[in-house]
Amino acid sequence: MKAATFFTDEEKKKIRETTRDIESRTDGEIAVMVVDQSDRYLESEILGGFIFGGLLSLVISVVFFHDSLFVYIPLSFILFFPFRWIGAAIPRLKLVFIGPRRREETVHLRAVQAFYEKGLYKTRFQTGVLIFISLLEHKVWVLADKGIYQKMTQEPLNRYAQDVSLGIKEGRGCESLCQAIEGIGQLLIEHFPITPGDTNELPNEVLFI
């Protein structure tokens, strides 16, 4: 599913209203971003091309050409390209070659990049929070600006990330996301209650790249 259509219009409205309600009571700012995937994982395309192309070439050379290396080697080279193309066209196939640690690190890095690309670090009190959802990897990261880390650790934010990730797997992505926004919002209200002159500094709409 593509990031732009992952949430329905009704769900986007609910997320927007939940965010607006929380931000009306705190100097903190919450942004939600959804991306199709956090990386192209080029190495997995190449590896898949070699493995699947090689296996099919082996079967063909054994069954039809009596184990001929003169068939296997050029056929492996030829079949590498369509299998690599298939891996690029169907991103889910790449997950076979992407380990959990690689996924985790990649999504974290992409969340940090997105935080700066979208200017989420520019809030007045450095109290921006990004809930970053990467669909291919089924990973969620909650990233906060340094003003927030002066008052709390990453641990409670990680718990909310896990809740959203579980909710998406169970088909209740919007519900779990709104609950996370409310939970994170309560932490922000506790540590950063709203002060005179506060303005809405980050978009309440779901962001996409």
Summary of the structure (lengths in Angstrom):
residues: 209
radius of gyration: 22.3
end to end distance: 14.4
largest distance: 81.9
contacts: 658
relative contact order: 0.20
helix: 62%
strand: 11%
